[in-house]
Amino acid sequence: MRIAYFCNEYPPLIYGGLGVYADNISHQLNLLGQRISVFTWGNGALPEHEIADGVEVFRENPVPMKDGMEIFLSPQTLAWGAGLRFLLDLLSYNQLSAADLLARGPFDLCVAHDWLGLPGGMAGRRARVPMIYHVHGLEIGRSETPNPQLVALEKRGAEVADLVITVSEAMKQELGALGVPAEKVRVCYHGVNAEFLDPDRADPEHLAALRRRYGFEETDIIVLFMGRLEPVKGIIQLFSAIPAVVARHPKVKLLVVGKGCLEDWARLEAERLGVVTLVTDFLDAEGKMYHYALADLCVFPSLYEPFGIVALEAAAMGKPAVVGAAGTSGLREIVEIPVSEKPTGVHVNARDPRDLAWGINLALAEPERLKGWGENARARVLEKFTWRKAAEKTLEIYKEVA
């Protein structure tokens, strides 16, 4: 099949999990014999058209439309303020992508990733190109004050699409609450590169040097948080929970890796707590791998998490995890709890620092058990969460439409 992706981020312009997903799944589908064309956002400096490891990439350079469009916009949209330029450029990118889709066709299928690719995807659907809406997250979960226009766009996208794919059973339930019929939704988990993220790849000398760099002693217990420093990731609750963890396990050190709007707050809190090491430097893939390898336990206390790629990365590195499992949480579908046949971690209500502290203390209570949970986690990844398995399942769904 010839498949078009509308995805606003793609290498080398990756800003989050969506770009990582699009990169990996497009190449895996290509290896399965599919022709993938990605229509993505350019920056004026990158090639407008290239073949990247078998994947065709079209980069659209948005044409500024603010002057001509602003007079047509509603008060709600004008309230975007500085973000208005992004919105108008995004619409320009979608328009250019839709035009390119039709000019360079025919395509058997168009896949719109999140609301960011929906306008172009729906334009292609109107021109009779079958369309799948791939939901990685929803506005009602991303924002404490959801934008009603984006919510309306997501609902419209689900109505227009031939099928909807989402990343977890939790997200399928959330789509149901929006009125999307269950029979129209397919769940397909993301994958992880378990060959690259392999604990056996971590050089002991390099690992020891990293430990010395952060001033960790050999007997310290390293608890790792990897993710954006944003309220939705539960970082505030994690910092609140740490004193109760250290009271039970005095050798615990919290290693926090990420950037975000809470960076300044986190720096002050880390200094106050005295057991937190904050890393805001950019880490390449190798650097991330070594930080996972350094950890004894990973903690991902998200308050809202459609899937949770970091939990998969940690599991691939043989690390157990404590995860936020209340509300919409794909994390609880990744991590198996202690009463399971092969446990990999603990579920908590991340909105409650006391419950979060309880979960971390439970995980740390028996070091040998914790090690076994990590071994189970990697085995679970190899069985269920490789990119190859994700691509095969995705292709089955695509064939339903195309």
C-alpha positions as CSV (number, residue, x, y, z in Angstrom):
1,M,0.0,0.0,0.0
2,R,1.0,3.6,-0.4
3,I,0.3,5.4,2.9
4,A,0.4,9.1,3.7
5,Y,1.2,10.4,7.2
6,F,0.2,13.9,8.3
7,C,2.4,14.4,11.3
8,N,3.8,17.8,12.3
9,E,7.0,16.4,13.7
10,Y,9.5,14.1,12.1
11,P,13.3,13.7,12.3
12,P,15.3,15.8,12.7
13,L,12.5,18.0,14.0
14,I,11.3,16.0,17.0
15,Y,9.7,17.6,20.1
16,G,8.1,14.7,21.9
17,G,6.8,11.2,21.8
18,L,4.8,11.7,18.6
19,G,7.9,12.3,16.5
20,V,9.6,9.3,18.0
21,Y,6.6,7.2,17.2
22,A,6.3,8.5,13.6
23,D,10.0,7.8,13.0
24,N,10.0,4.3,14.2
25,I,6.6,3.1,12.9
26,S,7.2,4.5,9.4
27,H,10.5,2.7,9.0
28,Q,9.0,-0.6,10.4
29,L,6.1,-0.4,8.0
30,N,8.6,0.2,5.2
31,L,10.4,-3.0,6.2
32,L,7.1,-4.8,5.9
33,G,6.9,-3.7,2.3
34,Q,4.7,-0.6,2.6
35,R,5.4,2.7,0.9
36,I,5.2,5.5,3.5
37,S,5.1,9.2,2.6
38,V,5.3,11.6,5.6
39,F,4.0,15.1,5.1
40,T,5.6,17.1,7.9
41,W,6.5,20.6,8.9
42,G,9.7,22.1,7.5
43,N,11.9,24.9,8.7
44,G,13.2,26.4,5.4
45,A,16.6,24.8,5.8
46,L,15.8,21.1,5.5
47,P,15.2,19.5,2.1
48,E,11.6,19.8,1.0
49,H,11.7,16.3,-0.4
50,E,13.9,13.4,0.4
51,I,14.0,9.6,0.9
52,A,15.2,8.8,4.4
53,D,16.0,5.1,4.9
54,G,13.2,4.1,2.5
55,V,10.6,6.6,3.8
56,E,9.5,9.4,1.6
57,V,9.5,12.8,3.4
58,F,7.8,15.9,2.2
59,R,8.5,19.0,4.3
60,E,6.0,21.8,4.0
61,N,7.1,25.4,4.8
62,P,4.1,27.3,6.2
63,V,3.3,30.6,4.5
64,P,2.5,33.3,7.1
65,M,-1.3,34.0,6.9
66,K,-1.8,36.1,10.1
67,D,-2.6,39.4,8.3
68,G,-5.3,38.0,6.1
69,M,-6.8,35.5,8.4
70,E,-7.0,37.4,11.8
71,I,-10.1,39.4,10.8
72,F,-12.1,36.2,10.4
73,L,-11.2,34.7,13.7
74,S,-13.4,34.3,16.8
75,P,-12.7,35.9,20.2
76,Q,-11.8,32.4,21.4
77,T,-9.2,31.9,18.7
78,L,-7.8,35.4,19.1
79,A,-7.3,34.6,22.8
80,W,-4.4,32.3,21.7
81,G,-2.3,35.4,21.8
82,A,1.3,34.6,20.9
83,G,0.2,31.1,20.0
84,L,-2.0,32.5,17.1
85,R,1.0,32.4,14.8
86,F,1.5,28.7,15.5
87,L,-2.2,28.0,14.8
88,L,-2.2,29.9,11.5
89,D,1.1,28.3,10.4
90,L,-0.3,24.9,11.4
91,L,-3.3,25.5,9.2
92,S,-1.0,26.6,6.3
93,Y,1.0,23.4,6.8
94,N,-2.1,21.3,6.6
95,Q,-3.4,23.0,3.5
96,L,0.0,22.6,1.8
97,S,0.1,18.9,2.8
98,A,-3.4,18.2,1.5
99,A,-2.6,19.8,-1.8
100,D,0.6,17.8,-2.0
101,L,-1.3,14.6,-1.1
102,L,-3.6,15.0,-4.0
103,A,-0.9,16.2,-6.5
104,R,1.4,13.3,-5.7
105,G,-1.2,10.6,-5.4
106,P,-2.9,8.2,-5.6
107,F,-2.6,7.1,-2.0
108,D,-4.4,4.1,-0.5
109,L,-4.7,5.7,2.9
110,C,-4.0,8.9,4.8
111,V,-3.3,8.8,8.6
112,A,-3.8,12.0,10.6
113,H,-1.7,12.0,13.8
114,D,-3.5,13.9,16.6
115,W,-5.5,17.1,15.9
116,L,-2.4,18.7,14.5
117,G,-2.8,16.7,11.3
118,L,-6.6,16.5,11.2
119,P,-7.4,19.5,8.9
120,G,-5.2,18.1,6.1
121,G,-6.4,14.6,6.7
122,M,-10.1,15.6,6.6
123,A,-9.4,17.5,3.4
124,G,-7.9,14.3,1.9
125,R,-10.9,12.4,3.1
126,R,-13.3,14.8,1.3
127,A,-11.3,14.1,-1.8
128,R,-12.0,10.4,-1.3
129,V,-8.7,9.3,0.2
130,P,-9.6,6.9,3.1
131,M,-8.5,8.4,6.4
132,I,-7.6,7.1,9.8
133,Y,-7.4,9.4,12.8
134,H,-4.6,8.3,15.1
135,V,-5.2,9.6,18.6
136,H,-2.1,9.9,20.7
137,G,-3.8,12.3,23.3
138,L,-6.9,14.5,23.6
139,E,-7.3,18.1,24.5
140,I,-9.6,17.3,27.5
141,G,-6.7,15.4,29.1
142,R,-3.8,17.6,28.0
143,S,-5.2,20.8,29.4
144,E,-6.7,21.9,32.8
145,T,-8.8,24.4,30.8
146,P,-9.6,22.6,27.5
147,N,-10.0,24.7,24.4
148,P,-13.6,24.0,23.2
149,Q,-12.6,24.5,19.5
150,L,-9.9,21.9,19.7
151,V,-12.3,19.5,21.4
152,A,-14.8,20.1,18.6
153,L,-12.1,19.5,16.0
154,E,-11.2,16.2,17.6
155,K,-14.8,15.1,17.7
156,R,-15.3,16.1,14.1
157,G,-12.1,14.2,13.1
158,A,-13.4,11.0,14.8
159,E,-16.7,11.4,12.9
160,V,-15.1,11.9,9.5
161,A,-12.4,9.2,9.9
162,D,-13.1,5.7,8.5
163,L,-11.4,4.3,11.7
164,V,-9.8,5.7,14.8
165,I,-6.6,4.2,16.2
166,T,-5.5,5.0,19.8
167,V,-2.6,4.0,22.0
168,S,-4.3,2.3,25.0
169,E,-7.5,0.8,26.3
170,A,-7.6,3.8,28.6
171,M,-7.7,6.2,25.7
172,K,-10.4,4.1,24.0
173,Q,-12.6,4.6,27.1
174,E,-11.9,8.4,26.9
175,L,-12.9,8.5,23.3
176,G,-16.1,6.7,24.2
177,A,-16.8,9.4,26.7
178,L,-16.5,11.9,23.8
179,G,-19.2,9.9,21.9
180,V,-16.9,7.9,19.6
181,P,-18.5,4.4,19.0
182,A,-16.4,1.6,20.5
183,E,-16.7,-0.4,17.3
184,K,-14.9,2.4,15.4
185,V,-11.8,2.4,17.6
186,R,-8.8,0.1,17.5
187,V,-6.1,0.0,20.1
188,C,-2.5,-0.5,19.1
189,Y,0.4,-0.1,21.5
190,H,3.6,1.7,20.8
191,G,6.9,-0.2,20.7
192,V,10.4,0.4,21.8
193,N,13.8,-0.5,20.4
194,A,14.8,-3.3,22.8
195,E,18.0,-4.0,20.9
196,F,19.3,-0.5,21.6
197,L,17.8,-0.2,25.0
198,D,19.4,-3.3,26.4
199,P,21.1,-3.3,29.9
200,D,23.9,-5.5,28.5
201,R,25.0,-2.5,26.3
202,A,25.8,-0.4,29.3
203,D,29.6,-0.2,29.8
204,P,30.4,-0.6,33.5
205,E,33.2,2.0,33.4
206,H,31.0,4.5,31.7
207,L,28.2,3.8,34.2
208,A,30.6,4.2,37.1
209,A,31.8,7.6,35.7
210,L,28.2,8.8,35.5
211,R,27.6,7.8,39.1
212,R,30.7,9.7,40.2
213,R,29.6,12.7,38.1
214,Y,26.4,13.0,40.1
215,G,28.2,12.3,43.4
216,F,26.3,9.1,44.0
217,E,27.9,6.5,46.4
218,E,27.9,2.8,45.5
219,T,25.4,2.1,48.3
220,D,22.9,4.8,47.1
221,I,19.5,3.7,45.8
222,I,18.8,5.7,42.6
223,V,15.2,6.5,41.9
224,L,14.8,8.0,38.4
225,F,12.2,10.3,36.9
226,M,12.5,10.9,33.1
227,G,10.1,13.2,31.4
228,R,8.8,16.7,30.9
229,L,8.8,19.0,34.0
230,E,5.1,19.8,33.6
231,P,2.3,19.6,36.2
232,V,0.6,16.7,34.3
233,K,3.7,14.5,34.8
234,G,3.2,14.5,38.5
235,I,6.6,16.0,39.4
236,I,5.1,18.2,42.1
237,Q,3.6,15.2,43.9
238,L,6.8,13.2,43.4
239,F,8.9,15.9,45.2
240,S,6.2,16.0,48.0
241,A,6.5,12.2,48.4
242,I,10.3,12.0,48.6
243,P,10.7,12.9,52.3
244,A,8.5,9.9,53.3
245,V,10.6,7.7,51.1
246,V,13.9,8.8,52.5
247,A,12.5,8.4,56.0
248,R,12.1,4.7,55.2
249,H,15.1,4.3,52.9
250,P,17.8,6.8,53.9
251,K,20.1,5.9,50.9
252,V,17.5,7.0,48.3
253,K,18.6,9.7,45.8
254,L,16.1,11.0,43.3
255,L,17.5,11.7,39.8
256,V,15.2,13.9,37.8
257,V,15.9,14.3,34.0
258,G,13.8,16.7,31.9
259,K,12.9,20.2,31.0
260,G,9.7,22.1,31.2
261,C,7.7,25.0,32.7
262,L,8.5,23.7,36.3
263,E,12.2,23.8,35.8
264,D,12.9,26.8,38.0
265,W,10.6,25.4,40.7
266,A,12.2,22.0,40.6
267,R,15.7,23.5,41.0
268,L,14.6,25.4,44.1
269,E,12.9,22.3,45.5
270,A,15.8,20.1,44.7
271,E,18.1,22.4,46.7
272,R,15.7,22.4,49.6
273,L,15.2,18.6,49.7
274,G,18.9,17.9,49.4
275,V,18.5,14.4,47.9
276,V,17.4,15.4,44.4
277,T,19.8,15.7,41.4
278,L,18.2,17.7,38.6
279,V,19.4,17.2,35.0
280,T,18.1,19.6,32.4
281,D,20.8,19.0,29.8
282,F,19.7,17.6,26.4
283,L,20.4,13.8,26.4
284,D,20.9,11.9,23.2
285,A,19.6,8.4,22.9
286,E,22.8,6.9,24.3
287,G,22.8,9.3,27.2
288,K,19.2,8.4,28.0
289,M,20.1,4.7,27.9
290,Y,22.9,5.2,30.5
291,H,20.6,7.2,32.8
292,Y,18.1,4.3,32.8
293,A,20.9,1.9,33.4
294,L,21.9,3.9,36.5
295,A,18.5,3.6,38.1
296,D,17.4,1.0,40.7
297,L,13.8,2.0,40.3
298,C,11.9,4.4,37.8
299,V,9.0,6.5,38.8
300,F,6.5,8.0,36.3
301,P,3.7,9.6,38.4
302,S,1.7,11.0,35.5
303,L,-1.7,12.4,36.3
304,Y,-2.8,11.9,32.6
305,E,-0.9,9.6,30.3
306,P,-2.4,8.2,27.1
307,F,0.4,5.6,26.8
308,G,3.8,6.4,28.5
309,I,6.8,5.6,26.2
310,V,9.2,6.2,29.1
311,A,7.8,3.3,31.0
312,L,8.5,1.1,28.0
313,E,12.1,2.4,27.7
314,A,12.7,1.7,31.4
315,A,11.2,-1.8,31.0
316,A,13.5,-2.5,28.0
317,M,16.4,-1.6,30.3
318,G,15.2,-4.1,32.8
319,K,14.0,-1.5,35.3
320,P,10.9,-1.9,37.5
321,A,8.6,1.2,37.8
322,V,6.1,2.9,40.0
323,V,3.5,4.6,37.8
324,G,0.4,6.8,38.1
325,A,-2.5,4.6,37.3
326,A,-5.6,6.7,38.3
327,G,-7.7,8.3,35.6
328,T,-6.7,8.0,32.0
329,S,-3.4,6.0,32.2
330,G,-1.9,3.8,29.6
331,L,0.9,3.2,32.1
332,R,-1.2,0.7,34.0
333,E,-1.4,-1.4,30.8
334,I,2.4,-1.5,30.6
335,V,3.3,-2.2,34.3
336,E,2.1,-5.4,35.9
337,I,1.3,-5.1,39.7
338,P,2.7,-7.3,42.5
339,V,-0.2,-9.7,42.6
340,S,0.3,-10.5,38.9
341,E,2.0,-13.7,37.7
342,K,5.1,-11.8,36.6
343,P,5.1,-8.4,38.3
344,T,7.0,-5.4,36.9
345,G,6.1,-2.6,39.3
346,V,3.5,-0.8,41.3
347,H,0.4,1.2,40.4
348,V,-0.4,4.3,42.5
349,N,-2.8,7.3,42.6
350,A,-0.2,9.9,41.6
351,R,-2.4,12.8,42.7
352,D,-1.8,11.7,46.3
353,P,1.8,12.0,47.5
354,R,1.2,9.6,50.3
355,D,0.1,6.9,47.9
356,L,3.1,7.6,45.7
357,A,5.4,7.3,48.7
358,W,3.7,4.1,49.7
359,G,4.3,2.6,46.2
360,I,8.0,3.6,46.1
361,N,8.6,2.2,49.6
362,L,6.8,-1.0,48.6
363,A,9.0,-1.4,45.5
364,L,12.2,-0.8,47.5
365,A,11.3,-3.0,50.4
366,E,12.9,-6.2,49.0
367,P,16.0,-5.6,46.7
368,E,16.0,-9.1,45.3
369,R,12.3,-8.9,44.5
370,L,12.9,-5.5,42.8
371,K,15.6,-7.0,40.6
372,G,13.2,-9.8,39.6
373,W,10.6,-7.3,38.7
374,G,13.1,-5.6,36.3
375,E,13.9,-8.9,34.6
376,N,10.1,-9.5,34.2
377,A,9.8,-6.0,32.7
378,R,12.3,-6.6,29.9
379,A,10.8,-10.0,29.1
380,R,7.4,-8.4,28.8
381,V,8.8,-5.8,26.4
382,L,10.4,-8.5,24.2
383,E,7.1,-10.4,24.2
384,K,4.6,-7.6,23.6
385,F,6.2,-4.2,22.9
386,T,8.6,-4.3,20.1
387,W,8.3,-1.9,17.1
388,R,8.0,-4.9,14.8
389,K,4.9,-6.1,16.7
390,A,3.5,-2.6,16.7
391,A,4.0,-2.3,13.0
392,E,2.3,-5.7,12.2
393,K,-0.7,-4.8,14.3
394,T,-0.9,-1.3,12.8
395,L,-0.8,-2.8,9.3
396,E,-3.7,-5.1,10.1
397,I,-5.8,-2.1,11.0
398,Y,-4.7,-0.1,8.0
399,K,-5.9,-3.0,5.7
400,E,-9.4,-2.8,7.2
401,V,-9.7,0.7,5.7
402,A,-7.5,0.6,2.5
